[in-house]
Amino acid sequence: MSKTVHILKLSVGTETVADLSAWQATARAQTQDGLPRHITRMWPKRAEEILNDGSIFWVIKGVILCRQPIARLDEYIGGDGIRRCAIVCKPGLIRVEATPKRAFQGWRYLTVDDAPRDLPEGRQDEEALPPELSKALAAIGVR
């Protein structure tokens, strides 16, 4: 059995976890069976490890704030005829300990050991702090 690896991705254009959730509720961001997806140019070389309980961890305004378990990887052919990868996720965003992350392009692999921990069940529904405050607190070790 292969090990697990996660994907780290910037959520460009979103200000909060609620913004990401609202985007994923749109038809454009969903598969035909109603699951949220993110379309990317590159097919992950470590697909087997991703599909072994991997998640996509979302960076919002410079801070990793949430994750989604990955359900599958679908082929997606755009209007330009180019083959792409649709990272299909299970619905719902799971809040994680706020962890600062510098901007990068595309997506990155994230090991299980380096992944932020989920917030406890009782804190999943808390209103998120503003990203700038989350980033400042995480930078000094307060989560």
Buried (B, 14 or more C-beta within 10 A) or exposed (E): EEEBBBBBBBBEEBEBBEBBBEBBEEEEBBBEEEBBBBBBEEEBEBBBBBBBEBBBBBBBBBBBBBBBBBBBBBEBEEEEEEEBBBBBBEBEBBBBBBBBBEEEEEBBBBEEEEBBEBBEEEEBEEEBBEBEEBBBBBEEEEE
